[in-house]
């Protein structure tokens, strides 16, 4: 009987993560923060001296989600923060390419996200939380598209829906930071939401 296929990735923590069958015990938040702070949103096609990283996008999505739902709990906030966690090893693949890759890519992404959830004690999100994540993600993408990626407002609305009024403390998260700062702020937010 042949061995199942494996796709090992050696992480900086020393863990070896199988991307095809990820074990929760091989997932470390330090690896996630390090990777997401170095993965560029918008394929790096943004204004400014620093890339806008997936770590920053994750912080923005969590802040937008809390703005949309004042009853957002810390586990809900953690779900928002970690919604793109698989990208620390698979990268930020643009939606048209994801669609072309189809179920093969989506399966890898979902298995990684399920392992991340198990590692940090999260259940699969309730439908209301899943909707909140999707809504906050689209609103954050709209902000990023206009402020950072050179989209016209009508173009951003076509792809991401209408703009939403957001308070300045949320909007300031859509400014590119140095990599070390993005990593540190992502880790700090994670530990505030998941102190154990």
DARA-V195208 format. One record per helix or strand of 2 or more residues. SS is the DSSP state (h for helix, s for strand). FROM is the first residue (numbers start at 1). LEN is the number of residues. Records with the same first field share a line. If there is no record, write none. Layout:
SS=FROM-LEN / FROM-LEN
//
This chain:
s=8-3 / 16-3
h=24-3 / 29-8 / 41-4 / 54-15 / 74-8 / 87-4 / 95-7 / 103-17 / 127-21 / 153-8 / 168-7 / 179-15
//
